[in-house]
Amino acid sequence: MSTGEVRRVALAFSGGLDTSVAVPWLKETYGAEVVCVVVDVGQGGEDLHEIEDRARAAGAESCHVVDVRAEFVEDFVWPTLRAGAVYGRKYLLGTAMARPLIAREVVRAARRENCDALAHGCTGKGNDQVRFELTFGRLAPDLTVIAPWREWAIRGRADAEAYGEAVGVPLPPPKASVYSRDRNVWHVSHEGGPLENPANAPAADMFLLTVDPSEAPAEGERVEVTFEAGTPVGVNGRTLPALELLETLNDIGGRHGIGRVDLIEDRIVGLKSRGVYETPGGTLLHAAHNELEQFVLDRRTLELKDAAALRYATLVYEGRWWGTEKKALDALIGVTQERVTGSIALRVCRGTVAVAARESAMGLYAEEYATFEASDLYDHSDATGFIRLFGLSYRIQGHGDLIPVEPPSEKAAAGSLPEGDWLD
């Protein structure tokens, strides 16, 4: 990254305490003008234009508010879903998918505003600093990157509040929760507070998107998801735009307690952390997409796809969104998804998801082939030669491993075998 003179900085601005005090700190430390960039990926809870006012009150030269919710779903969530990417066996990558998009918007604003530096409010121990800076490095290698948390003397909330008061910056409202949260249209994450002790169960009142499964309707609900070439296009027979489709499934999954995950995950920087995630609509989509793939893809293609999914998940988690590796994986995954067209009906009830029905013109399962009755396609007698060839190496190995043994002793014949292996 460049380390030239800094005159104008584009700052990824969330409106929280850290980025609010980052504005005067950047001005004071670098003597630079600050351009704030607020990127709407579906955070909810706050009027983003109030955050814009807060940025200006903190001393920002200007503030850009960009709504990318639909693009986030179509160009970031859907490709990751099509890939089947899941990190750490459970995490559906909600925060990780959003960071490259937010960082890209900061770069775009920096270009429009003739900035010579980029900044973010990520801490020095987390994943997001890596994700932001990989995007910055890929899309704007000529610009200086500033990470205040790795430079300033502020070490916590009390320090930040004291600094903000000292320089006369209006501070955001105090946190109403002990948790550190990240929210977008795909999920909400909860970290910190009591969750830092892995022996503590998540508090019942912590969750925002999902009801307690034990309090969900006992009768459950049937929901059908339709895909075209691996991309979700409809719910319960209605074709919907991407954002509306996801929001519809979030509502359905949320009221049935679907999509809660409690995970000890491996951060990029080498530390383990604990996160509790709510991804109601995403959980339904992954379940339906996986089942449709199982219905329409052959075994070897599924194995290849599963291997690619693991690689894709790591790539997304690390923020490597803009490289050749992702383009190559997208090309591979695109071929596997050509057949993934059809509908999957799910039965959701009190936190559980089960497959209710499958329908696809591309399905490789056919009752006339799967039946145990004889058919023109499959003759039972064909299995004899297949098994002999399929197991040939086993039979050769078996001949080589034969061990000459003495006949069983009287004791063995009476039911007590001698030590060691013996064959008759």
C-alpha positions as CSV (number, residue, x, y, z in Angstrom):
1,M,0.0,0.0,0.0
2,S,1.1,3.5,-0.7
3,T,2.3,5.7,2.2
4,G,2.5,9.1,0.4
5,E,1.2,12.4,1.6
6,V,-2.4,12.3,2.9
7,R,-4.6,15.3,2.1
8,R,-8.1,13.7,1.7
9,V,-9.3,10.5,3.2
10,A,-12.3,8.3,2.4
11,L,-13.5,6.7,5.6
12,A,-15.9,3.7,5.8
13,F,-18.4,5.2,8.3
14,S,-20.8,3.2,10.4
15,G,-21.9,6.0,12.7
16,G,-20.7,4.1,15.8
17,L,-18.4,5.5,18.4
18,D,-15.2,4.3,16.7
19,T,-15.8,5.9,13.3
20,S,-17.3,9.0,14.9
21,V,-14.1,9.8,16.7
22,A,-12.0,8.6,13.7
23,V,-13.1,11.7,11.8
24,P,-11.5,14.3,14.1
25,W,-8.6,12.0,14.7
26,L,-7.8,11.7,11.0
27,K,-8.1,15.5,10.6
28,E,-5.9,16.1,13.7
29,T,-3.3,13.4,12.9
30,Y,-2.9,13.8,9.2
31,G,-4.2,17.4,8.6
32,A,-6.5,15.8,6.1
33,E,-10.1,16.4,4.9
34,V,-12.4,13.4,5.6
35,V,-15.1,12.0,3.2
36,C,-17.4,9.6,5.0
37,V,-19.0,6.7,3.1
38,V,-22.1,5.0,4.6
39,V,-23.0,1.8,2.7
40,D,-26.4,0.3,3.2
41,V,-26.4,-3.5,3.1
42,G,-29.5,-3.8,5.3
43,Q,-28.2,-2.9,8.7
44,G,-31.6,-1.8,10.0
45,G,-32.3,-0.1,13.3
46,E,-31.0,3.4,12.3
47,D,-31.9,6.0,9.8
48,L,-28.8,6.2,7.6
49,H,-29.4,9.8,6.8
50,E,-29.2,10.5,10.6
51,I,-25.8,8.8,10.4
52,E,-24.9,11.2,7.5
53,D,-25.8,14.1,9.8
54,R,-23.6,12.6,12.5
55,A,-20.7,12.3,10.1
56,R,-20.9,16.0,9.2
57,A,-21.2,17.0,12.8
58,A,-18.0,15.0,13.5
59,G,-16.2,17.2,11.0
60,A,-16.5,15.3,7.7
61,E,-16.2,17.4,4.5
62,S,-18.9,15.3,2.9
63,C,-20.8,12.1,3.4
64,H,-22.0,9.6,0.7
65,V,-24.9,7.2,1.6
66,V,-25.1,4.3,-0.9
67,D,-27.9,1.7,-1.0
68,V,-26.5,-1.6,-2.3
69,R,-28.9,-4.0,-0.7
70,A,-30.2,-5.4,-3.9
71,E,-26.7,-5.7,-5.4
72,F,-25.5,-7.3,-2.2
73,V,-28.1,-10.1,-2.6
74,E,-27.8,-10.6,-6.4
75,D,-24.0,-10.3,-6.8
76,F,-22.6,-11.4,-3.5
77,V,-25.1,-13.6,-1.6
78,W,-26.4,-15.5,-4.6
79,P,-22.9,-16.5,-5.9
80,T,-21.9,-17.7,-2.4
81,L,-25.1,-19.6,-2.1
82,R,-24.7,-21.2,-5.5
83,A,-21.2,-22.3,-4.4
84,G,-22.6,-23.9,-1.3
85,A,-20.0,-22.1,0.7
86,V,-20.1,-22.6,4.5
87,Y,-17.2,-21.7,6.8
88,G,-16.3,-23.6,9.9
89,R,-19.1,-26.2,9.1
90,K,-21.8,-23.7,10.2
91,Y,-21.2,-20.1,9.3
92,L,-23.1,-18.8,6.3
93,L,-20.6,-15.9,5.8
94,G,-23.0,-13.0,6.3
95,T,-20.4,-10.5,7.5
96,A,-17.7,-11.8,5.2
97,M,-19.7,-11.4,2.0
98,A,-20.6,-7.8,2.8
99,R,-17.1,-6.4,3.5
100,P,-15.7,-6.5,0.0
101,L,-18.8,-4.7,-1.3
102,I,-18.6,-2.0,1.4
103,A,-14.9,-1.6,0.8
104,R,-15.5,-1.2,-3.0
105,E,-17.9,1.6,-2.4
106,V,-15.4,3.4,-0.2
107,V,-12.9,3.1,-3.1
108,R,-15.5,4.4,-5.6
109,A,-16.2,7.4,-3.4
110,A,-12.5,8.0,-3.0
111,R,-12.1,8.2,-6.7
112,R,-15.0,10.6,-7.1
113,E,-13.8,12.8,-4.4
114,N,-10.1,12.8,-5.4
115,C,-9.0,11.2,-2.2
116,D,-5.4,10.0,-1.7
117,A,-6.1,7.7,1.3
118,L,-8.7,5.1,2.5
119,A,-9.6,4.4,6.1
120,H,-11.7,2.0,8.1
121,G,-12.6,1.5,11.8
122,C,-11.8,-2.2,12.2
123,T,-10.0,-3.3,15.3
124,G,-6.5,-4.9,15.0
125,K,-7.6,-8.3,16.2
126,G,-10.5,-9.1,13.9
127,N,-11.2,-10.4,10.4
128,D,-12.6,-7.2,8.9
129,Q,-9.3,-5.3,8.8
130,V,-8.0,-8.0,6.5
131,R,-11.1,-8.0,4.3
132,F,-11.2,-4.3,3.9
133,E,-7.5,-4.0,3.1
134,L,-7.4,-6.8,0.6
135,T,-10.1,-5.0,-1.3
136,F,-8.3,-1.7,-1.0
137,G,-5.1,-3.3,-2.1
138,R,-6.7,-4.9,-5.1
139,L,-8.9,-2.0,-6.3
140,A,-6.8,1.0,-5.2
141,P,-3.1,-0.1,-4.7
142,D,-2.0,3.5,-5.3
143,L,-3.9,4.9,-2.2
144,T,-2.6,5.0,1.3
145,V,-4.5,2.9,3.8
146,I,-5.0,4.1,7.4
147,A,-6.3,1.9,10.2
148,P,-6.8,4.1,13.2
149,W,-7.1,1.2,15.7
150,R,-3.5,0.2,14.8
151,E,-2.2,3.7,15.3
152,W,-4.0,5.7,17.9
153,A,-3.7,5.6,21.7
154,I,-7.4,4.8,22.2
155,R,-7.7,1.3,23.7
156,G,-11.4,1.0,24.5
157,R,-14.8,2.7,24.7
158,A,-14.0,4.9,27.7
159,D,-10.9,6.2,25.8
160,A,-12.9,6.9,22.7
161,E,-15.7,8.7,24.6
162,A,-13.1,10.8,26.4
163,Y,-11.4,11.8,23.2
164,G,-14.7,12.6,21.5
165,E,-15.7,14.8,24.4
166,A,-12.3,16.5,24.4
167,V,-12.5,17.5,20.7
168,G,-16.2,18.4,20.8
169,V,-17.6,15.6,18.6
170,P,-21.3,14.7,19.2
171,L,-21.2,11.1,20.3
172,P,-23.7,8.5,19.1
173,P,-26.3,7.2,21.5
174,P,-24.8,4.8,24.1
175,K,-25.0,1.1,23.2
176,A,-28.2,-0.4,24.2
177,S,-26.6,-3.9,24.2
178,V,-23.5,-5.5,25.7
179,Y,-23.1,-7.4,22.4
180,S,-21.1,-6.4,19.4
181,R,-23.4,-6.9,16.4
182,D,-23.2,-6.9,12.6
183,R,-26.4,-6.9,10.6
184,N,-27.3,-7.0,7.0
185,V,-30.2,-8.4,4.9
186,W,-28.6,-11.9,5.1
187,H,-28.0,-12.3,8.8
188,V,-27.2,-10.8,12.2
189,S,-24.1,-11.8,14.3
190,H,-23.7,-11.4,18.0
191,E,-20.3,-11.4,19.7
192,G,-18.7,-10.2,23.0
193,G,-20.3,-9.7,26.4
194,P,-21.4,-13.0,28.1
195,L,-20.6,-14.9,24.9
196,E,-16.9,-14.5,25.4
197,N,-17.2,-17.3,28.0
198,P,-18.0,-20.4,25.9
199,A,-19.7,-22.0,28.9
200,N,-22.5,-19.4,28.7
201,A,-25.5,-20.2,26.7
202,P,-26.9,-17.4,24.5
203,A,-29.5,-15.3,26.4
204,A,-33.0,-15.8,25.3
205,D,-33.5,-12.0,24.8
206,M,-30.4,-11.6,22.7
207,F,-31.9,-12.8,19.3
208,L,-33.3,-10.2,16.9
209,L,-34.5,-12.1,13.8
210,T,-35.7,-15.4,15.2
211,V,-38.2,-16.5,17.8
212,D,-37.3,-19.1,20.4
213,P,-38.0,-22.4,18.6
214,S,-39.9,-23.7,21.6
215,E,-42.3,-20.7,21.2
216,A,-42.8,-21.0,17.5
217,P,-46.1,-22.3,16.1
218,A,-46.5,-26.0,16.8
219,E,-48.1,-26.7,13.4
220,G,-45.1,-25.5,11.4
221,E,-45.3,-24.4,7.8
222,R,-44.6,-25.6,4.3
223,V,-42.4,-23.4,2.1
224,E,-41.4,-24.0,-1.5
225,V,-38.3,-22.4,-3.1
226,T,-37.8,-22.4,-6.9
227,F,-34.4,-22.1,-8.5
228,E,-33.2,-21.4,-12.1
229,A,-29.6,-22.5,-12.8
230,G,-28.8,-22.5,-9.0
231,T,-30.3,-19.0,-8.4
232,P,-33.4,-18.6,-6.2
233,V,-36.2,-17.0,-8.2
234,G,-39.5,-17.7,-6.4
235,V,-41.2,-18.6,-3.1
236,N,-44.4,-20.5,-2.9
237,G,-45.1,-20.2,-6.6
238,R,-44.4,-16.4,-6.8
239,T,-41.5,-15.1,-8.8
240,L,-39.8,-12.4,-6.7
241,P,-36.9,-10.0,-7.0
242,A,-33.8,-11.1,-5.1
243,L,-34.1,-8.7,-2.2
244,E,-37.8,-9.3,-1.7
245,L,-37.3,-13.1,-2.0
246,L,-34.7,-13.1,0.8
247,E,-36.8,-10.8,3.0
248,T,-39.8,-13.1,2.5
249,L,-37.8,-16.2,3.6
250,N,-36.3,-14.2,6.5
251,D,-39.8,-13.6,7.8
252,I,-40.9,-17.3,7.3
253,G,-37.7,-18.7,8.9
254,G,-37.7,-16.1,11.7
255,R,-41.2,-16.9,12.9
256,H,-40.3,-20.6,13.1
257,G,-36.9,-20.1,14.9
258,I,-34.9,-21.3,11.9
259,G,-31.2,-20.4,11.4
260,R,-29.6,-20.0,14.9
261,V,-25.9,-21.0,15.0
262,D,-23.5,-20.9,17.9
263,L,-19.9,-21.3,16.6
264,I,-16.4,-21.2,17.8
265,E,-14.6,-20.1,14.7
266,D,-11.0,-19.7,13.5
267,R,-10.3,-16.0,12.7
268,I,-8.0,-15.1,9.8
269,V,-5.4,-13.7,12.3
270,G,-5.1,-17.1,14.1
271,L,-7.3,-16.5,17.1
272,K,-10.5,-18.4,17.9
273,S,-13.6,-16.4,18.6
274,R,-17.2,-17.2,19.4
275,G,-20.1,-15.9,17.3
276,V,-23.8,-16.5,17.5
277,Y,-25.5,-16.0,14.2
278,E,-29.1,-15.8,13.0
279,T,-29.6,-16.5,9.3
280,P,-33.2,-17.6,8.9
281,G,-33.8,-17.1,5.2
282,G,-30.3,-18.2,4.3
283,T,-30.7,-21.4,6.2
284,L,-33.8,-22.3,4.2
285,L,-32.1,-21.4,1.0
286,H,-29.0,-23.5,1.7
287,A,-31.2,-26.5,2.7
288,A,-33.3,-26.2,-0.5
289,H,-30.3,-25.6,-2.8
290,N,-28.4,-28.5,-1.4
291,E,-31.3,-30.8,-1.8
292,L,-31.9,-29.7,-5.4
293,E,-28.3,-30.3,-6.3
294,Q,-28.5,-33.8,-4.7
295,F,-31.5,-34.5,-7.0
296,V,-30.1,-33.3,-10.3
297,L,-26.3,-33.7,-10.1
298,D,-24.3,-37.0,-10.5
299,R,-22.1,-38.3,-7.8
300,R,-18.7,-37.2,-9.2
301,T,-20.0,-33.7,-10.0
302,L,-21.3,-33.4,-6.4
303,E,-17.9,-34.4,-5.0
304,L,-16.2,-31.8,-7.2
305,K,-18.7,-29.2,-6.1
306,D,-18.3,-30.0,-2.4
307,A,-14.5,-29.6,-2.8
308,A,-15.0,-26.3,-4.5
309,A,-17.5,-25.1,-1.9
310,L,-14.9,-25.5,0.9
311,R,-12.3,-23.5,-1.1
312,Y,-14.9,-20.9,-1.9
313,A,-15.9,-20.5,1.8
314,T,-12.3,-19.9,2.8
315,L,-11.9,-17.4,0.0
316,V,-15.0,-15.4,1.0
317,Y,-14.1,-15.6,4.7
318,E,-10.7,-14.1,4.1
319,G,-12.0,-11.3,1.8
320,R,-10.4,-12.5,-1.4
321,W,-13.4,-11.5,-3.5
322,W,-11.7,-9.7,-6.3
323,G,-9.0,-12.1,-7.4
324,T,-8.5,-14.6,-10.2
325,E,-9.1,-17.5,-7.9
326,K,-12.7,-16.5,-7.4
327,K,-13.3,-16.0,-11.1
328,A,-12.0,-19.5,-11.7
329,L,-14.2,-21.0,-9.0
330,D,-17.2,-19.1,-10.3
331,A,-16.6,-20.5,-13.8
332,L,-16.4,-24.1,-12.4
333,I,-19.5,-23.6,-10.2
334,G,-21.4,-22.0,-13.0
335,V,-21.1,-25.2,-15.0
336,T,-22.3,-27.3,-12.1
337,Q,-25.4,-25.1,-11.7
338,E,-26.6,-25.4,-15.3
339,R,-28.8,-28.3,-14.3
340,V,-29.9,-26.9,-10.9
341,T,-33.4,-25.8,-11.9
342,G,-36.5,-26.9,-10.1
343,S,-38.4,-26.5,-6.8
344,I,-37.8,-27.9,-3.3
345,A,-40.6,-27.8,-0.7
346,L,-39.4,-27.6,2.9
347,R,-41.3,-28.3,6.1
348,V,-40.2,-25.9,8.9
349,C,-41.2,-26.4,12.4
350,R,-39.8,-25.1,15.7
351,G,-36.2,-24.6,14.6
352,T,-36.1,-27.7,12.3
353,V,-36.0,-27.9,8.5
354,A,-37.0,-31.1,6.6
355,V,-37.5,-31.8,2.9
356,A,-41.1,-32.2,1.9
357,A,-41.0,-32.6,-1.9
358,R,-38.7,-32.3,-4.9
359,E,-39.5,-31.4,-8.4
360,S,-37.2,-30.8,-11.4
361,A,-37.2,-31.7,-15.1
362,M,-33.4,-32.2,-14.6
363,G,-33.8,-34.8,-11.8
364,L,-31.5,-37.8,-12.2
365,Y,-33.7,-39.9,-9.9
366,A,-36.5,-41.7,-11.7
367,E,-38.8,-44.2,-10.0
368,E,-38.7,-46.6,-13.0
369,Y,-34.9,-46.9,-12.7
370,A,-34.7,-46.9,-8.9
371,T,-37.3,-49.7,-8.5
372,F,-36.1,-53.2,-7.4
373,E,-38.1,-54.7,-10.2
374,A,-36.3,-55.6,-13.5
375,S,-36.1,-52.9,-16.2
376,D,-34.6,-52.5,-19.6
377,L,-32.0,-50.0,-18.3
378,Y,-30.7,-52.2,-15.4
379,D,-30.4,-55.9,-15.4
380,H,-29.6,-57.4,-11.9
381,S,-27.3,-59.9,-13.5
382,D,-25.0,-57.1,-14.7
383,A,-24.0,-56.5,-11.1
384,T,-21.9,-59.8,-11.1
385,G,-19.3,-58.6,-13.5
386,F,-19.4,-55.1,-12.1
387,I,-18.6,-56.2,-8.6
388,R,-15.8,-58.5,-9.7
389,L,-14.1,-55.6,-11.5
390,F,-15.0,-53.0,-8.9
391,G,-13.5,-55.2,-6.2
392,L,-10.6,-56.6,-8.2
393,S,-7.9,-54.8,-6.2
394,Y,-9.5,-56.0,-2.9
395,R,-9.4,-59.6,-4.1
396,I,-5.7,-59.3,-5.2
397,Q,-4.8,-57.8,-1.9
398,G,-6.8,-60.6,-0.1
399,H,-4.8,-63.3,-1.9
400,G,-1.5,-61.6,-0.9
401,D,-2.6,-61.4,2.7
402,L,-3.6,-65.0,3.2
403,I,-1.8,-66.4,6.2
404,P,-1.2,-70.2,6.5
405,V,-2.6,-71.4,9.8
406,E,-2.7,-74.6,11.8
407,P,-6.0,-76.3,12.2
408,P,-8.0,-75.0,15.2
409,S,-7.0,-76.6,18.5
410,E,-9.6,-78.5,20.6
411,K,-9.8,-75.4,22.8
412,A,-10.6,-73.2,19.7
413,A,-13.1,-75.7,18.5
414,A,-14.8,-75.6,21.9
415,G,-15.4,-71.9,21.4
416,S,-12.3,-70.1,22.7
417,L,-10.2,-68.8,19.8
418,P,-6.4,-68.6,20.0
419,E,-4.8,-65.1,20.0
420,G,-4.2,-63.6,16.6
421,D,-6.0,-63.9,13.3
422,W,-6.9,-67.2,11.7
423,L,-8.7,-68.2,8.6
424,D,-10.3,-71.4,7.5
